[in-house]
Structure formats: C-alpha cells, structure tokens
Amino acid sequence: MGTIVKIQALKGFKDILPQEVALWRQLEEKARQVFERFTCEEIRLPILEETELFARSIGEATDIVEKEMYTFVDKKVTMRPEATASLLRAYIEHGLHVVKPVQRLFTIGPMFRHERPQKGRLRQFHQLDVEVLGSQHPRVDAELMAMAATLLDELSIATSLEINSLGCPACRPLYREKLLLFIEGCKDSLCADCRRRSVVNPLRVLDCKVASCRAQVEEAPSLVEHLCAECAEHFAQVRGGLEQLGIAHKVNKFMVRGLDYYCRTTFEFVTGDLGAQAAVGAGGRYDGLIESLGGPKGCPGIGFAMGMERLVLLMQQRQGEKAADPGIDLFIAAMGEMAVARGFALGHELRRLGRSVAMDYEGRSLKSQMKQANKAGARYALIIGDDELAAGRGQLRPMDGEEQRTVELDAAALATCF
Ligand code: HAM
C-alpha cells in the first residue's frame, strides 16, 4: 500500500457537522416562514453560470469580479459569488415578469468567493437572498427592510440598520466629479488601493477601512447631499415608510456597496458581535440592471442577502449552546438473535408508520443498549428478550423514569403509544 495521506477540507470551506445542522435548519425554517408571510416565493438556481453574467452585473472593476471568483477559465463559467445575478437571469429567461407584475422571490444556498478566510468569512458561504422585481415604489424598499428586520428580530439577533442612497444615472456622475476633485486634493494621504480605486471607482474610497483614509473621507462630499429631486424624494419616502413600520435606522452617508449594480436605496444590517465581519445582511436597489441583462425595459428591482454562517454564529452566541436535540421516538433493545430479528422487522414497520426508531445490531448488553437509548434521546425503549418473544410481547419503558409495561409486538398497536 502507498503512503497514507490525510486529506483535509480546503481552506475557507467548512463542514457543517450534525450537531450544528439543527441550528441551520432552525434558521432556514424561520427564514422560509417569515419570507412567505411577506408573500415571497422560493426559487432554486444553479451554482454554475456563465462568467459574463457576473462580470456584467456585479461590475468588472469590483473586488469580487477582479479577484474573488472561482472561474473555470477554459469553459468561461463561474461558481456564483452571489445570487442576485443568477436570479435575474432566471427571471428574464423564464419571462417571470409576465406571470406577475411584481415578483417577490427568495433563494437559499451556497456562494463562492476567494476571500481571505476569517471568523464569519468563508470561501464557500451560504446566503438567504430575497429579490423584489417590478416595482420602484419606496414602500417596497421599506417593506423589504422590515422583512429582514422581522427575521432578525424573531431570531433574537440584535443589529442596527444603516441606509444610504446612491442616486441614479442622472445625479451620480455630477457627484462623482465633485468626489474626484476632493480625492485629487488629498490623494497623497490616501492608501495605494484608494489611489488606484479613485481612477476606476472613486466611490469605493468612501468605505476604505484604512484609518488614514477614513480620517480624510470624513470631510468628503456625500451622495445623499447631492441627490437629484426624484432620488431625494424617493429616499425621503423610504425613510418615511420605515418610520411608519417602526423600523429603527440611521443614515450612513458613506456606505458604498462592493457591487456596482446599485442605485438609490442601499442598506446594511450590522452587528458589533462578530469582530471585523460586521455585516449580517446587505442589499439595495438596482433599477437599471434587469434591462441591461436583456430583461424588460425599465424594470426595477431591489433585494438583499444575509450571510447564514454569520447568523448561525450569532444564534450560537445568543443561545450559548446547540439547538435542542430533537431526539427519537423509540430505541429497540433486543437480546438474543431471534429477538434482534423480530426487532429488526418491527423497527422497519414503525418507521414506515412515521416513527423514528434506532436499534443496535452488535449484540451488546442490555445496560449498554439502554445507554445508547439515552444518548439518542429516545422517548421510549422497547426491550425484547427471547422469553418475551415467545409470547409475542416486549417491555415498553418510558425513558423519563415512568414505569414500564408489557406490550404486543405489533407495529400498528405500538405506534399508538408514542
Ligand atoms: P454582499 O454584501 O456581497 O451582497 O453579501 C451579502 C451578505 O452575505 C453579507 O452581508 C454577509 O453577511 C454575507 N457574506 C458575503 N461574503 C461572505 C463571505 N465570504 N463569508 C461569509 N458571509 C459572507 C450580495 O451578495 C448581494 N447579492 C446582496 C443583494 C441582493 N443585493 C441585492 N439583492
């Protein structure tokens, strides 16, 4: 035999072990419930798409497209780094705008970005993603943020909501000129990244994390102060809608998202409980994007995505423990070959009747089997010995300490006991 090599998971790719899956399921179930209350429908999308889809929607000059995508260069396909582009591709491809004037869709699944892994930042991570397509009404923006806030609230996760407006193709170019002038004036005190960014995407300078850049940026002109009349009115109405729904928020005039497709409303739900990875969820409006991907003319859209790893970390911190183990209905502890054979068939019948049943086939002692029953969180143990078997009976023992009783070894009758 050759040398044994222990292969480990790739850096930034994480196994979700059975004891963690309970929390993941809890999160997914709660998300589905809340999204459906807001009449969102689930859509399931492929993981692999044409590279061009992401380059065109997220933007060629973004970190994601420039350096984080997992691309099969020869095949010109990419593992999706986010869900919005794929969801819009499907919306357009299947003419979903014809089905309903306003589509509310959500999807849940893995995304892939070649980032430097750290707590709450992985290379394969999962998102809950929601998109509302076909309306530019500010109430839609407010409702969407209210939905995200409701989910976080029902998960008992404390965050604060920061919002901003990035304007539209009418007002942003004028602002960009002003910003460029400002950057020109303080270029020497900016980091190398920002000096490079200022050429391709000056807005990104506003959210640089380097302390010296942050200090400079404090003085920079902000987009919210340079919105055109329509964008200013839209933003005011979004804020009014949030107030009407009692959703606390604050304006972060320097919030710039890392994806190029946004216009008008952008938002982030941030937490102080996850170290550097403060954004639990984020999103915004992208009114020109659907049309630019070949969709209906002027069709607007808005959406957000939440990082599930981050939500699970916060749920763990909140609970300080794992989700409650759901346990099983029955553990069959059979002693002797004949009893094991009977228990084997009985267990299968009970599972067919919808009960969860475990059993040990290794011929262990009764004591050891009862230990296993406890560990499995069984509500009952059914003890079958060869003697009882002759009479077609067993002992049903409630695991909570109540007295055991004799029962018939009949699946239908047994199923009524638990
Ligand atoms: P994003 O800001 O790139 O936006 O990601 C949204 C959320 O996904 C983040 O706030 C974070 O919670 C989570 N996330 C992102 N990258 C990672 C990572 N490497 N590891 C763990 N979690 C991560 C988008 O993806 C947009 N598509 C959101 C959107 C939908 N905008 C409109 N519709």
Residues whose N, C-alpha, C, O or C-beta is under 5 A from the ligand:
A	BS01	HAM	E82 A83 T84 R113 E115 G120 R121 L122 F125 V130 A279 V280 G281 A282 G283 G284 I302 G303 F304 A305 M306 G307 E309 R310
